[in-house]
Amino acid sequence: MDIVGDIIIYIGIVFMFFGVLGIYRFKEFYARLIVSTKIDTVGAFTVIIGVALKHGFSFFSLKLLLLLVLMMIVNPLISNIIAHCAYSSESLLPTGQNSREKEDDA
């Protein structure tokens, strides 16, 4: 199980690396928010699963799986709240929109 755990951890690290490159590639706030959410959720998911497999079934693994469940619930919610607040403040509207009034007129 150690080798399988190591492979899954390395996959998660590679995924996080390419996600960080994606953050630098995108210019808009909302695109960067999506990429950072994927890095947090999927990258951390694979790393935590790899560590849990590496340690075998123990109390430590149970705590890791509880942390994983909390992360899978909280990370998308927090990102949604950040995006909603940014959109509501109208400071970071998507490209091509000056205000929500234009959106309502269309």
N, C-alpha and C positions, 0 to 999 in steps of 0.2 A: 504493500500500500504506500510505502514511502516514495517509490518511483512515480506512481500515479499522482500522488499529492504534489510532488515536485513539478510534474508536467502541467497540472492544472494551475498551480501558482505561476509558472512561467507564462502560460497563456493569458492569465489575468494581467500580468505585468506588461506583456506586449500589447494587450488591448488598451491598457491605460496609456502607454506611450503613444500609440496612434491616436488616441482620443485627445491627448494634449496637443499633438500636431494639428488636429482638427480645430481645436480652439484658436490656434494662431492663424489657421487658414480662413476661417469665417470672419467677416467684418461686422455683421449686425449682432446686436445684443441678444436677440431671441434665438438666433442660430447657435450662438455660443452657449446659451443657457441649455439648449437641448443636448448639445455635445457634452457639456459638463455633467448633466444629469445622467447620461448614459455611462460616462466614466465612473461616476460614483456608484451607480446601481449595478451595472454588469461587471465592471472591473473588480469592485470590492466583493461582489458575489462570488466570482471565480476564485479569488485569492482566499477568502474565508472558507469556501468549500475545500480547497486544496489543503489548507492548514488543518481543518477538521479531519480530513482523510489521513493526513500525515500523523496526527496524534492518536488516531484510533478512537474507539468508543470510550469516552471518559466524561467526567463532569466538565472539564475544560471544553470539550467538543459540544456539549449541550449548551454551555454559555455562548459559544460561538454561533451556534444555530439560532439561539434566541436573539442575539445581536443581528444576525442576518435577517430574521423576520422583521425586526424593528426597522432596519435600514430599508428593506423593500417597501415598507409602508410609508415611512417618513420622508425619504429622499424625493419621490415624485410629488408628494404634497407640498413640501417646502419650495420646490422649483415652480410649481403652479402658483403658489402664493407670491413668489418673487415676480413672476411674469405678470400676474394680475395687477399687482401694485405698480409695476413699471408702466403698464398700459393705462391704468386709471390715472396716473399722474401726467400722462401725455408727454412726458419728457423723452421717452424712448419709443416713439411710434415706428412701425415698419416703414421702410423706404417708400417714398411716394405719397405718404399721408401726412398732411399738415395738422389736421385735427380730426376728432371723431365726427365733427359736424359734416365734413365732406363725405364720410362714410355713410352717414344717415341720409344725405341727399341722394346718393346713388341708388 
